[in-house]
Each structure stands twice: as structure tokens, then as C-alpha cells.
Amino acid sequence: MALASIALLVEGFLGYPAALQHRIGHPVQWMGALITYLDDGLNDPDATPNSNRINGVLALVALIVCCALPAYAISRLLALLPYGWVLNIVIATAFIAQKSLSSHVQAVADVLPHSLADARAAVSKIVGRDTKALDQSGVATAALETLAENASDGVVAPVLWYAVLGLPGLVAYKAINTADSMIGHKSEKHLNFGWAAARFDDLINLPASRLTGALFTLAALTHDKQRLHNAWRTMRRDAAKHNSPNAGWPEAAMAGALGLQFGGARYYGGKIIDLPEMGNGRKARDEKDVADGLSLFHNAMALLLLVGAILAIAL
């Protein structure tokens, strides 16, 4: 737990160095290349649905093995070295997205009052929905919903699995989560092949999504007790409405804490998707709400760090 807390703290300040990104890329990009290779080699459009599901299971197992085994070997080697735990933490920070997520959402808040076109471009870097027709409120909503969901997938879950299973667990989690984002959707090509990645990602994100919702709820107390009450009530009432078994928990908690309403219609690939509404607050949002959401996010991550430090001392 101590290593996970330190990694969260270090990554929050430093992030992933741009120079390193330029020189060697990012580990998640390497995972993405492997997933593409497995997709091209094992996803057979002429196979029966059951056969392609089995192919997807094999691809997922191969991905986890190819990613987790080297991480296990590295962690064992580092355990033998003086101060190897420092390098262990440095490696772990590459798989935590706290600073990156915060920076991308802040970029949306910075340009939203001045240029809708620039705000659409900024938010398109972090959302999967179509952004060309979004108005100011739509851009702000997209940024906030992504901030809430990715607080769980990109920060809390990696830290949690790193604390529980060390570097191999962290890397395996990130590989599964990346596979879900690439092949876990219900397109014709990936409906069966990506089934295992999507279901396994749902499973391993169950604890982090609930924890993230709780962190947002507690973080709302930094403003006033009413916000905490709203966050808790909204999360309990609306989280299960979401199409995802996990995304609704942090999103509903944030909606309640900020006094907003999330969900509703949006476009993906030219098709309209109507998601259940969460929260009964304002539907009109602007850059001030995005800034408020970022403040809630930072307070929640500070709480996560505090809880980790307490557990590290106690255990």
C-alpha cells in the first residue's frame, strides 16, 4: 500500500515525461499495438459467434501473459536491488493517469469561455462521442462525465490493483482495460471477439468504481454537508441506471456533488445513444462547472492518498 500511495503522489506531480513519450512512446501504446496484432490475427469475421468468443478469450489470455510476466520478472529483479522499490514506483507511475486526465480536462475549461471550436477540439481528445455539434453545455458535460469515469479507470483502479498485486497486477489491469477500450465495444467486428475483454474489464473495475464514487461523495464535504448528501443520494439512486455496471457510480456521485444532471442523448459514430439521466440538478453547464468538477477530483485523489497512507501505516 505504501508503494501505491507514493506512486499516486509522484505521478500527480510529474506525470509521464513528454521527452520519454517522444522517444519511446507510452507503455499503453505498446499494449495497443499488441492488441491490434492479436485482433488482426485471431478475430475471424467468418467464424461462428462461439468460435470468435473463444478466439477473444485466447487473445485476452495471451495479452495478459505477455504483459504481466515481464512485469513480474522486473518486480522480482527490483526486489533484489538496493532501493529497487524506487524504480518499481517510477515504472508504476506510467500506468496511472491522474496528471494527464487533470491536464486534459483543465485544457477544456481554459478554452471553453473563448472558443467553442477549440473547446470541441480539446474535449475530443478524451471522449469517444462525436463532438462537432456539441454546444458549450455539451462540451462541459462531456469533460465532466469523462473526468468522473476515468478517475476510476485511469487512477483509482490502477492504484488499487498495484496495492493488491504489485506491478504485475497493475500492468495486467492496464492491459485488460486497454483491450476493453479497443475491442470491448459492441460493433459488428468486435461483438463476439471483444466479449471476454469487456466482461473481464467490468469485473475488475467493480471495486474501484464503488470506491471512486465514495471518494467523490466524501470529497463533496469540503464544500458543505448538503453536497455530500446530494452526492450520496444521487449515487445510490442513479448509479445502477447506467448501461455500464461501473461508470454510473463515479458519474452519479459527481453529478450529485456538483448539483448537475448527466446522461441523456449523445452521438457515437453518427448514431444517437440515449443514456439514462443521473442527478436532478442543472442541465446547463459551463467552464465554472468543469473547474468545480476538477476541484472535486483533486480533493477525491487527496482522500485516496490519505487513506492509502493510513492503511500503509496501520498494516
C-alpha positions in Angstrom: 0.0 0.0 0.0 2.9 2.3 0.7 4.3 2.0 -2.8 0.9 2.6 -4.3 0.4 5.8 -2.3 3.9 7.1 -3.2 3.3 6.3 -6.9 0.0 8.2 -6.8 1.7 11.2 -5.2 4.7 11.2 -7.6 2.5 10.8 -10.7 0.3 13.6 -9.6 3.2 16.0 -9.7 5.3 14.6 -12.6 3.0 12.6 -14.9 4.6 10.8 -17.8 7.6 12.8 -19.2 6.9 14.3 -22.6 10.5 13.6 -23.7 10.1 9.9 -22.9 6.8 9.9 -24.7 8.5 11.3 -27.8 11.5 9.0 -27.6 9.9 5.6 -26.8 6.2 6.1 -26.7 4.0 5.1 -23.8 3.5 1.5 -22.4 -0.2 1.7 -23.1 0.7 2.4 -26.8 2.8 -0.8 -26.7 -0.2 -2.7 -25.3 -2.4 -1.2 -28.0 0.0 -2.4 -30.7 -0.1 -6.0 -29.3 -3.9 -5.9 -29.1 -4.1 -4.8 -32.7 -1.8 -7.7 -33.6 -4.0 -10.2 -31.8 -7.1 -8.6 -33.3 -5.8 -8.9 -36.8 -4.6 -12.5 -36.3 -7.4 -14.1 -34.2 -10.6 -12.1 -35.0 -12.1 -14.2 -37.8 -15.2 -12.5 -39.4 -16.2 -15.8 -40.9 -16.1 -17.8 -37.7 -19.2 -18.7 -35.7 -20.0 -16.4 -32.8 -18.9 -19.0 -30.2 -15.7 -19.7 -32.0 -14.9 -16.0 -32.2 -15.7 -15.7 -28.5 -13.1 -18.4 -27.8 -10.6 -16.6 -30.0 -11.2 -13.5 -27.9 -10.6 -15.4 -24.7 -7.3 -16.7 -26.1 -6.3 -13.2 -27.2 -7.0 -11.8 -23.8 -5.1 -14.6 -22.1 -2.1 -14.0 -24.5 -2.3 -10.3 -23.8 -2.3 -10.7 -20.0 0.6 -13.2 -20.1 2.7 -11.1 -22.5 2.2 -8.0 -20.2 2.1 -9.4 -16.7 5.0 -11.9 -17.0 7.7 -9.3 -17.9 6.2 -7.1 -15.1 6.6 -9.9 -12.6 10.2 -10.6 -13.7 11.0 -6.9 -13.4 9.4 -6.7 -9.9 11.3 -9.8 -8.7 14.6 -8.3 -10.0 14.0 -5.0 -8.5 13.3 -6.6 -5.1 16.9 -7.9 -5.1 18.4 -4.5 -5.8 19.1 -1.8 -3.2 16.4 0.8 -3.4 14.8 -1.2 -6.2 11.4 -0.1 -4.8 12.1 3.4 -6.1 12.4 2.2 -9.7 9.3 0.0 -9.1 7.4 3.1 -8.2 8.8 5.0 -11.2 7.6 2.3 -13.5 4.2 2.2 -11.9 3.6 5.9 -12.4 3.5 5.2 -16.2 0.2 3.3 -15.7 -1.6 6.0 -13.6 -3.3 8.8 -15.4 -4.0 11.3 -12.7 -2.0 14.2 -14.1 -2.8 13.5 -17.7 -6.6 13.4 -17.0 -6.5 16.6 -15.0 -4.4 18.4 -17.6 -6.7 17.4 -20.5 -9.9 18.4 -18.6 -8.3 21.7 -17.5 -7.5 22.4 -21.1 -11.2 22.2 -21.9 -12.0 24.6 -19.1 -9.4 27.1 -20.2 -10.7 27.4 -23.8 -14.4 26.9 -23.3 -15.2 30.6 -22.5 -13.3 31.8 -25.5 -13.7 29.4 -28.4 -16.3 26.7 -28.8 -14.3 25.2 -31.7 -11.2 25.0 -29.6 -13.2 23.5 -26.7 -14.6 20.9 -29.0 -11.2 20.0 -30.2 -9.8 19.8 -26.7 -12.6 17.5 -25.4 -12.4 15.3 -28.5 -9.0 14.1 -27.2 -10.6 12.5 -24.2 -14.1 11.3 -25.2 -15.4 8.8 -27.7 -18.6 10.7 -28.6 -19.0 12.9 -31.6 -18.0 16.5 -30.6 -18.6 18.6 -33.8 -22.2 19.5 -32.8 -21.7 20.0 -29.1 -22.7 23.4 -27.6 -20.9 24.9 -24.6 -23.0 22.9 -22.2 -22.4 19.7 -24.2 -18.7 20.2 -24.1 -18.7 20.8 -20.4 -20.8 17.7 -19.8 -18.6 15.5 -21.9 -15.5 16.7 -20.0 -17.1 16.1 -16.6 -18.5 12.7 -17.4 -15.1 11.6 -18.7 -13.4 13.0 -15.7 -15.7 11.0 -13.4 -15.4 7.7 -15.3 -11.7 8.0 -15.9 -11.0 8.9 -12.3 -12.0 5.2 -11.6 -10.5 3.5 -14.7 -7.4 5.7 -15.0 -6.4 6.4 -11.4 -8.2 4.6 -8.6 -8.3 1.1 -10.2 -4.6 1.1 -11.2 -3.6 2.3 -7.7 -5.9 -0.3 -6.1 -4.5 -3.2 -8.2 -0.9 -2.0 -7.7 -1.6 -2.0 -3.9 -3.1 -5.5 -4.0 -1.0 -7.4 -6.6 2.0 -5.2 -7.1 3.5 -4.3 -10.5 2.2 -7.4 -12.3 -1.3 -6.7 -11.1 -1.1 -3.1 -12.2 0.2 -3.9 -15.7 -2.3 -6.7 -16.1 -5.2 -4.4 -15.2 -4.0 -1.7 -17.6 -3.7 -4.3 -20.4 -7.3 -5.5 -19.8 -8.7 -2.0 -19.6 -6.9 -1.0 -22.8 -8.3 -4.1 -24.6 -11.8 -3.2 -23.4 -11.4 0.3 -24.9 -10.1 -1.0 -28.2 -12.2 -4.2 -28.8 -14.7 -4.3 -26.0 -17.4 -2.4 -27.8 -20.5 -3.8 -29.4 -19.6 -3.2 -33.1 -20.2 -5.9 -35.6 -16.5 -6.7 -35.8 -15.9 -7.0 -32.0 -19.3 -8.0 -30.6 -18.1 -11.6 -30.0 -14.3 -11.3 -30.2 -14.2 -8.5 -27.7 -16.8 -10.1 -25.3 -14.2 -11.5 -22.9 -12.3 -8.2 -22.7 -15.5 -6.3 -22.0 -16.8 -8.7 -19.3 -13.4 -9.1 -17.6 -12.9 -5.3 -17.5 -16.4 -4.9 -15.9 -15.4 -7.4 -13.3 -12.0 -6.0 -12.3 -13.4 -2.4 -12.2 -16.2 -3.3 -9.7 -14.3 -2.4 -6.5 -12.6 0.8 -7.9 -15.8 2.2 -9.3 -17.6 2.0 -6.0 -14.6 3.4 -4.2 -14.3 6.3 -6.6 -18.0 7.1 -6.0 -17.4 7.0 -2.3 -14.3 9.3 -2.7 -16.3 11.8 -4.7 -19.1 11.7 -2.1 -16.7 12.3 0.8 -14.8 15.0 -1.2 -18.1 16.9 -1.6 -17.9 17.5 2.2 -15.1 20.0 1.6 -17.8 22.3 0.2 -20.7 21.6 2.5 -22.8 18.8 4.0 -25.6 19.3 1.5 -23.3 18.4 -1.4 -22.2 15.3 0.4 -25.9 14.4 1.0 -26.7 15.1 -2.7 -23.8 13.0 -3.9 -24.7 10.0 -1.7 -28.4 10.1 -2.6 -27.8 10.5 -6.3 -25.2 7.7 -6.4 -27.5 5.3 -4.5 -30.5 6.2 -6.6 -29.0 6.6 -10.1 -25.7 4.6 -10.4 -27.4 1.4 -11.4 -29.3 3.1 -14.2 -26.1 3.4 -16.3 -25.6 1.0 -19.2 -22.2 0.1 -17.6 -22.1 -1.7 -14.3 -19.3 0.6 -13.2 -19.4 4.0 -14.9 -22.6 5.1 -13.1 -21.1 5.1 -9.7 -18.5 7.9 -10.1 -20.7 9.8 -12.6 -23.7 9.8 -10.4 -21.7 10.8 -7.4 -20.1 13.7 -9.3 -23.5 14.8 -10.7 -25.0 14.9 -7.2 -22.0 16.7 -5.7 -22.0 19.4 -8.4 -25.8 19.8 -8.5 -25.9 18.8 -12.2 -27.6 16.2 -14.4 -25.6 13.8 -16.5 -26.7 11.4 -19.2 -29.2 12.0 -22.0 -28.6 11.8 -25.7 -25.3 11.9 -27.5 -23.8 10.8 -30.8 -21.3 8.0 -31.3 -20.2 7.3 -34.9 -23.1 9.2 -36.2 -25.6 7.1 -34.2 -27.6 8.6 -31.3 -27.3 6.9 -27.9 -29.7 7.9 -25.2 -28.3 7.2 -21.7 -30.3 7.3 -18.5 -30.2 10.6 -16.7 -28.3 10.8 -13.4 -28.9 13.6 -10.9 -31.8 16.1 -10.9 -29.7 19.3 -11.0 -29.0 21.8 -13.7 -28.7 20.7 -17.3 -26.9 23.9 -18.4 -23.1 23.7 -17.7 -20.1 25.9 -18.4 -16.4 26.2 -17.6 -17.2 27.0 -14.0 -18.8 23.6 -13.6 -15.7 22.0 -15.2 -13.5 23.8 -12.7 -15.7 22.7 -9.9 -15.5 19.1 -11.1 -11.7 19.3 -11.2 -11.7 20.6 -7.7 -13.8 17.7 -6.6 -11.5 15.3 -8.5 -8.3 16.7 -6.8 -10.0 16.5 -3.4 -11.0 12.9 -4.0 -7.5 11.9 -5.1 -6.1 13.6 -2.0 -8.5 11.5 0.1 -7.3 8.4 -1.8 -3.7 9.3 -0.9 -4.7 9.9 2.7 -6.5 6.5 3.0 -3.5 4.8 1.4 -1.1 6.4 3.8 -3.2 5.4 6.8 -3.5 1.8 5.6 0.2 1.7 4.9 1.0 2.8 8.5 -1.7 0.5 10.0 -0.6 -2.6 8.1 
